[in-house]
C-alpha cells in the first residue's frame, strides 16, 4: 500500500497506549515502525525500564507482526557531567534500551544530540566533546547487542539545534560508526536550509524522519508547512541514500480522531514522491 521503505513512528499515535497504537499503524497499512521511547513525548516504552518492562514491551511489539526500524530513546542529557553513580545508572538504562531493541529486531537505537535547550552546561566545545564521547561509547555498547547507534541531529529543541552545532557534532563522530538521523521538520524549524544540511551530511545519514514545520514550529502535518519534501527526497536519492523513512507526526494541527486519516494521507503523498 505504501512504499516499502516508509514506516510510521509510534510517536504519531502517542495519545494511544502501545497496543492500540500498534493496531492503528498496522490497520492503516504500515509494515514498519519506529518505536517511541521518549519520556514526556511518548510513553510507549516506560522510562523506568526494568527487566519486566522490557519483556512486556518486547512481547507487545513482536505480537503485532510489525517490523521495527529503530527505537527512539533517551538516556538523559548527554552534555551533563555525571558522577560515577549517575554514569552507572545511565549505562544500565542504555543496556535496557539495547536489550529491547535487540529483542524486537530493531536495526538501531536513536539517542538525542544533547539536552533539551540550547545553552551549554560548560561551553559549546566542551559540551560537544562530551556528547560525542557519550554517543561513541553508546555505539560501542550497541554493537555488542547487534544494534546500530544513531543520533537525531540537528534537533531544534536540543543542544545541537542548528546546522553549525550539528555539523560540529558530526565532525566529532566521524569514524565512530554512529549514524545521523535527519528530520525535515527540525531543519526547517531552526531556519536552516534542507539542501545545505544535505551538503554537510552527505554519506552520513542513516535514517530520515518526516514531518512538516515552519520556522519555530515543528508540529505541522505534511503539506501545512514549508518543508520541501520533493526537493529533499530527490536530493537524497541522487546522493545514493538507501535507508528508510518514518512519518513522525507529532502534529498539533489535527485532532486525535483525525490523526489516522492524516497519517494515511501523508504516507500516500510521500509514497508518490519516493
C-alpha positions as CSV (number, residue, x, y, z in Angstrom):
1,X,0.0,0.0,0.0
2,X,2.8,2.4,1.0
3,X,6.4,2.5,-0.2
4,X,8.4,-0.4,1.3
5,X,10.9,2.0,2.8
6,X,8.3,4.2,4.5
7,X,7.3,3.4,8.1
8,X,5.5,5.3,10.9
9,X,6.7,6.3,14.3
10,X,4.5,5.3,17.2
11,X,5.0,8.9,18.4
12,X,2.4,9.7,15.7
13,X,-0.2,8.0,18.0
14,X,1.3,8.8,21.4
15,X,-2.2,9.5,22.7
16,X,-3.0,5.8,22.5
17,X,-1.5,3.1,24.6
18,X,1.1,0.9,22.9
19,X,-1.2,-1.9,21.9
20,X,-3.7,0.5,20.4
21,X,-1.0,2.5,18.5
22,X,0.4,-0.7,17.0
23,X,-3.1,-1.8,15.9
24,X,-3.7,1.6,14.4
25,X,-0.5,1.7,12.4
26,X,-1.0,-1.9,11.1
27,X,-4.6,-1.2,10.2
28,X,-3.5,1.8,8.1
29,X,-1.3,-0.4,6.1
30,X,2.2,0.3,7.6
31,X,4.5,-2.7,7.8
32,X,7.4,-1.0,9.6
33,X,7.6,1.3,12.6
34,X,9.9,3.4,14.8
35,X,9.1,2.8,18.5
36,X,8.9,5.9,20.6
37,X,10.6,5.7,23.9
38,X,10.9,9.4,24.8
39,X,9.8,10.4,28.3
40,X,7.4,13.3,28.2
41,X,6.9,12.9,24.5
42,X,5.8,9.3,24.1
43,X,5.4,6.8,26.9
44,X,5.0,3.6,24.8
45,X,8.2,2.4,26.5
46,X,8.4,3.2,30.3
47,X,11.3,5.3,31.3
48,X,11.7,3.1,34.3
49,X,12.7,0.2,32.1
50,X,13.3,-2.8,34.3
51,X,13.5,-6.4,33.0
52,X,9.8,-6.9,33.4
53,X,9.0,-3.8,31.3
54,X,11.5,-4.8,28.6
55,X,9.8,-8.2,28.4
56,X,6.3,-6.8,28.3
57,X,7.1,-4.2,25.6
58,X,9.0,-6.8,23.5
59,X,6.1,-9.2,23.6
60,X,3.6,-6.5,22.6
61,X,5.7,-5.4,19.6
62,X,6.6,-8.8,18.5
63,X,3.0,-10.0,18.7
64,X,2.0,-7.1,16.4
65,X,3.9,-8.6,13.4
66,X,5.3,-5.1,12.5
67,X,9.0,-4.6,11.6
68,X,10.9,-2.2,13.8
69,X,13.4,0.1,12.2
70,X,14.5,1.9,15.3
71,X,13.8,2.6,18.9
72,X,13.8,6.4,19.6
73,X,15.0,6.6,23.2
74,X,16.7,8.9,25.7
75,X,19.2,8.1,28.5
76,X,19.4,11.6,29.9
77,X,21.3,14.8,29.0
78,X,24.4,13.7,27.2
79,X,26.2,17.0,27.8
80,X,25.6,16.9,31.6
81,X,28.7,15.9,33.7
82,X,27.9,12.8,35.7
83,X,29.4,11.3,38.8
84,X,30.3,7.6,38.8
85,X,26.9,6.5,40.3
86,X,24.9,8.6,37.8
87,X,27.0,7.3,34.9
88,X,26.4,3.7,36.0
89,X,22.7,4.4,36.1
90,X,22.8,5.8,32.6
91,X,24.6,2.7,31.4
92,X,22.0,0.4,32.9
93,X,19.3,2.4,31.2
94,X,21.2,2.1,27.9
95,X,21.5,-1.6,28.3
96,X,17.8,-1.9,28.9
97,X,17.0,0.0,25.7
98,X,19.5,-2.0,23.8
99,X,18.0,-5.3,25.1
100,X,14.6,-4.1,24.0
101,X,16.0,-3.1,20.6
102,X,17.6,-6.4,20.1
103,X,14.5,-8.3,21.3
104,X,12.3,-6.7,18.7
105,X,14.7,-6.8,15.8
106,X,15.3,-3.1,15.6
107,X,18.2,-2.0,13.4
108,X,19.2,0.9,15.7
109,X,18.7,2.7,18.9
110,X,18.4,6.5,18.4
111,X,19.6,8.9,21.1
112,X,19.4,12.7,21.2
113,X,22.1,15.1,20.4
114,X,22.3,16.6,23.9
115,X,20.0,18.2,26.5
116,X,16.7,19.9,25.8
117,X,17.8,23.5,25.5
118,X,20.5,25.4,23.6
119,X,22.6,26.7,26.5
120,X,25.8,24.7,27.2
121,X,26.5,23.2,30.6
122,X,30.1,24.3,30.4
123,X,30.9,25.6,26.9
124,X,29.8,24.7,23.4
125,X,33.1,23.0,22.6
126,X,33.3,21.1,25.9
127,X,29.6,20.0,25.6
128,X,30.0,18.8,22.1
129,X,33.1,16.8,23.1
130,X,31.1,15.2,25.9
131,X,28.0,14.5,23.7
132,X,30.3,12.9,21.1
133,X,32.1,10.8,23.7
134,X,28.8,9.6,25.2
135,X,27.4,8.7,21.8
136,X,30.6,6.9,20.7
137,X,30.6,4.9,23.9
138,X,27.0,4.0,23.5
139,X,27.7,3.0,19.9
140,X,30.4,0.5,21.1
141,X,28.0,-0.9,23.6
142,X,25.2,-1.2,21.0
143,X,27.5,-3.2,18.7
144,X,27.7,-5.8,21.4
145,X,23.9,-6.2,21.1
146,X,24.0,-6.4,17.3
147,X,22.3,-2.9,17.2
148,X,23.4,0.3,15.5
149,X,23.5,3.6,17.3
150,X,22.1,6.7,15.6
151,X,21.6,10.3,16.9
152,X,19.0,12.8,15.7
153,X,21.0,15.9,14.8
154,X,20.1,18.6,14.2
155,X,17.1,18.8,16.6
156,X,15.5,22.2,17.0
157,X,14.7,21.7,20.7
158,X,18.1,20.2,21.8
159,X,21.6,21.3,22.2
160,X,22.7,20.6,18.6
161,X,19.8,22.8,17.3
162,X,21.3,24.4,14.2
163,X,23.4,23.4,11.2
164,X,26.6,24.7,12.8
165,X,26.4,22.7,16.0
166,X,25.1,19.6,14.2
167,X,28.0,19.8,11.8
168,X,30.5,20.2,14.7
169,X,29.0,17.1,16.3
170,X,29.1,15.2,13.1
171,X,32.8,16.0,12.8
172,X,33.5,14.6,16.2
173,X,31.6,11.4,15.4
174,X,33.4,10.8,12.1
175,X,34.7,7.2,12.1
176,X,32.8,6.3,15.2
177,X,30.1,4.3,13.4
178,X,27.3,6.5,14.9
179,X,24.7,7.3,12.3
180,X,22.8,10.6,11.8
181,X,19.0,10.8,11.7
182,X,17.8,13.6,9.5
183,X,14.4,15.3,10.4
184,X,12.9,17.6,7.8
185,X,10.8,19.5,10.5
186,X,13.8,20.3,12.8
187,X,15.8,21.7,9.9
188,X,13.0,24.0,8.8
189,X,12.1,25.0,12.3
190,X,15.7,26.0,13.0
191,X,15.6,28.3,10.0
192,X,18.2,26.2,8.1
193,X,18.1,25.0,4.5
194,X,17.5,21.3,3.7
195,X,19.9,21.3,0.8
196,X,22.6,22.9,3.0
197,X,22.0,20.2,5.6
198,X,22.4,17.5,2.9
199,X,25.6,19.1,1.7
200,X,27.0,19.0,5.2
201,X,25.9,15.4,5.9
202,X,26.3,13.7,2.6
203,X,27.0,10.0,3.2
204,X,26.3,10.2,6.9
205,X,22.5,9.9,7.0
206,X,21.2,6.6,8.4
207,X,17.5,7.3,8.7
208,X,15.0,10.1,7.9
209,X,12.1,11.5,9.9
210,X,9.2,13.2,8.1
211,X,7.0,15.9,9.5
212,X,6.3,19.5,8.3
213,X,7.3,22.8,10.0
214,X,7.7,26.5,9.7
215,X,10.5,28.4,11.5
216,X,10.0,28.0,15.2
217,X,7.3,25.3,14.9
218,X,7.9,21.6,14.4
219,X,4.4,20.3,14.9
220,X,2.7,20.6,11.5
221,X,1.1,18.0,9.3
222,X,2.9,17.3,6.0
223,X,1.7,19.9,3.5
224,X,0.9,22.5,6.1
225,X,4.5,23.9,6.5
226,X,7.5,25.0,4.5
227,X,9.4,21.7,4.2
228,X,10.5,20.9,0.6
229,X,9.9,17.2,0.7
230,X,10.1,16.8,-3.1
231,X,13.4,18.6,-3.3
232,X,14.8,16.9,-0.2
233,X,13.8,13.4,-1.2
234,X,15.1,13.9,-4.8
235,X,18.4,15.0,-3.4
236,X,18.7,12.1,-1.0
237,X,18.1,9.7,-3.9
238,X,20.7,11.5,-6.0
239,X,23.2,11.2,-3.2
240,X,22.6,7.4,-3.0
241,X,20.7,7.3,0.2
242,X,19.4,3.7,0.6
243,X,18.0,4.0,4.1
244,X,14.4,4.2,5.3
245,X,11.9,6.9,6.2
246,X,9.5,7.3,9.0
247,X,6.5,9.5,9.5
248,X,6.9,11.1,12.9
249,X,3.6,13.0,13.0
250,X,3.7,14.6,16.4
251,X,1.4,17.3,15.0
252,X,-0.8,19.9,16.7
253,X,-3.0,20.9,13.7
254,X,-5.3,17.8,13.7
255,X,-7.4,16.3,16.4
256,X,-6.7,12.8,17.7
257,X,-9.7,11.5,15.8
258,X,-8.3,13.0,12.6
259,X,-4.8,11.6,13.1
260,X,-5.2,8.2,11.4
261,X,-6.6,9.7,8.2
262,X,-3.9,12.4,8.3
263,X,-1.2,9.7,8.6
264,X,-2.6,7.8,5.7
265,X,-2.7,10.9,3.6
266,X,0.9,11.8,4.4
267,X,2.0,8.3,3.7
268,X,0.4,8.4,0.3
269,X,1.9,11.8,-0.5
270,X,5.4,10.6,0.4
271,X,5.0,7.3,-1.3
272,X,4.3,9.2,-4.6
273,X,7.5,11.2,-4.1
274,X,9.5,8.1,-3.4
